[in-house]
Amino acid sequence: MAAILEVSSQETSPPKTETMRVSATSWAQQIVRESLDAKCTSIGLCNGSRHANDRRAIDALARLLCDELAMSRPNHKMLILRLDVVSQRQAIADTVEQMEKAPLPTVSPLGPWSELTVQVPISNRAGWALEHLPHWLPEWKRMFQLLLVDLGPMSEVPSRIIGRLCDGCYVLLGPGTCASPEWILQHTAWHDRSGSAICGTLLVK
């Protein structure tokens, strides 16, 4: 099972930028606390490499958030939205691209949340699913109070397009090989220019 060891949040207050390290539990408490006055809070998670996020890491974060929700807002519901970012040649023909309405989430067998996977093929132009995701998100936000979005690799376009629709995004480091700090900083800058706010990193073992 993946373990979230540490969260580093970037706290920017001119003229300097400070890095604050907190435990994963404290991070979950903060996210839930800030979500209590909102209709829905959406958190994006992108991977600090060219690879997909480890599903176990996403589930571990979901469990932490659900534990905090259970203590403060037991009636609040959470959705994990997983973007299955694949190349155009890997895309399955019969996907959500044939659906006009937003796909319906299902109850997860792994924990007290719902989940939904949307295949997002990447090519030289935005695919049908990527174009429709921004229109589907408001519907899911009306159904759930907390939305955890697996954005996939931070180097791919979907992580920036959907990331800018989240209230905040974090970069997952591990449990496998991570890219170099320079590579991560370069793609963080691209996220910033796209309006996708990278709030910090999560170290996964």
Protein Blocks (a to p, Z undefined) as FASTA:
>chain_A
ZZdfbdcddddddfbdcdddddfklmmmmmmmmmmmpmbdcdddddfbfbdcdfklmmmm
mmmmmmmmmmmmmmbccdddddddddfklpcfblcklpmbdcdddddfkbccdddddddd
ddfbdcfklmmmmmmmmmmmmmpmbdcddebjakbmklmmmmmmpfbdcddedjbdcddf
klmmmmmmmmmmnopacfbdcddZZ
